[in-house]
Amino acid sequence: MIVLSRLRSRAGVIAFALLVASSFLVGSCGIRGACTAIGCESGLTVQFLVDADGGVPPMGDLDITIEHQVDQAFQPLMTCVMAVHGTMQLLCNSSRAHRITPQGIVFSDTSLQRLRVTVSVDGTQIYQQSFTADYTSSEINGPGCGTCTQATIQVRLQQ
């Protein structure tokens, strides 16, 4: 009985020692232990820069239309209204997955390649420009921890 008790306690000590030793080995060799949890949202960001480069922001609410190119034609992607003075509130409508941020809009879609942005005030077009998204991919959380693909276009809103 005493012999069995000693064997059990030695087996427990050996098992514990092996567990501790293996945790050091796995942690030090970088096998999935080097991943961080920074987080990354793949997609396209459309930033609206008001009063950029010292220009005067347009007066009144802005009507913003974003279109994306399919084959050779541009098709509607999103419509927005932005209150430039005061709240800077951006209200948008689109069938594509997106979210509004303080800087603009993030589309959770990396297939968008060519966009055209048109801005109007009181029915008068004040701005139109086409953009080509330049996506870059990175492993922001470490090698082998997933790839994040992002692009940003900047729309400068001024008179």
Beta strands, then each sheet from edge to edge (+ up, - down):
strand 1: 43-50
strand 2: 61-70
strand 3: 73-83
strand 4: 90-93
strand 5: 98-101
strand 6: 104-107
strand 7: 114-121
strand 8: 124-132
strand 9: 136-138
strand 10: 148-157
sheet 1: 5+ 6- 1+ 10+ 9-
sheet 2: 4+ 3- 2+ 7- 8+
end
